[in-house]
Amino acid sequence: MQTDVKENKTELTRKDFVSDQAVRWCPGCGDFMILANMQKAFARMDHEKQNFVNVSGIGCSSRITYYLDTYGVHSIHGRALAVATGVKLANPELNVWVFTGDGDCMAIGGNHFIHACRRNLDMNVVIFNNRIYGMTKGQSSPTTPTGLKTKTAHDGSIENPFNIGDIAIGSGATFFARVPDNNHQLMEEVMMQAYHHKGTSIIEVLQNCVIFTDGIHEQITGNDTKDDNQLVLEHGKPMIYGKDQKFGLKVNGMRLQSVPLNGKSPEEAGILIHDANEPDSIMHAALAKLQLPEFPVAMGVIRNAEAPRYEQDLHRAIDRARSKSEYKTVSDLFHSGNTWDIG
């Protein structure tokens, strides 16, 4: 039975979402930054605290449900999205968040991930991408870079890694964002945009594991390299980057090209303007796939488009079926006699 959900009229702070559980991650783990920003973002959201539901799978990332003082489900390996789907369908007004890792989500949970993207329920998915299996002590994950030596690839991985954004957008995701774990302001703002998006929101966090892949994102997120190696996208703003904003992206034939501005304005140089709301996903997919060294890595909200939502369509279908039948519930059916027409 669906319960009533009220919009937040109570003033909340980050402390309201800090649980009484000791946080058990390795010192220096990027998960601490995600937790802190998630707690701050939760305090800004227009839901009463009792209407938050957090769902996680298995892995270091999935311990976060213990550290957020909300209702939560620490589910089984790879199945967080399936559980969250059930929660959202049972009560579409709940504020549902899923926390998962690159192994939990993209390997055993990969099938659930692509179908969650295409269904477009109104829920939010935060993927902690440290490019390794951390809790099980350093095995290759689907996002492990080619050549990286791991516990299961002693001579280096021979597989091509998944690009999470490419898979999400290719599977029909209406919202995709990417953030580094060391940019607190960007992370919190992306979480808020995901919350306000009506549909499935995917947030990939480039997260550092200090034990098994320490520095795996350093070329992208390091203080000395981030300005030149990150393209921080803003809707309606030119796609420029670099320490002095001297480079930008434009279209050359069928692909993107990075060009110097050479003193020109972005408009004079023909630099692209980011349109996160464009329904067609071609440009968003191209941006999500940008990789070093030829291009900077796209950060911020890459895609934020509208599409029908599965939970709304499902409940409308149920209402239509009920309106055409004399049986409104399963109980009505069971008490209608010994036989019934299923035609």
Secondary structure, DSSP 8 states (H G I E B T S, - for coil): ---------S---GGGGB-SS---S-TT-THHHHHHHHHHHHHHSSS-GGGEEEEE-SSSGGGHHHHBSSEEEE--TT-HHHHHHHHHHH-TTSEEEEEEEHHIIIIITHHHHHHHHHHT-S-EEEEEE-SSBTTTTSB--TT--TT--BTTBTT---S----HHHHHHHTT-SEEEEEETT-HHHHHHHHHHHHHSSS-EEEEEE---TTTSTTTTHHHHSTTTHHHHEEEE-TTSB-EESTTS-EEEEEETTEEEEEE-TT--TTTTT--B--TT-S--HHHHHHHT--TTTS-EEEEEEEE-----HHHHHHHHHHHHHHH-S--SHHHHHTS-S-----
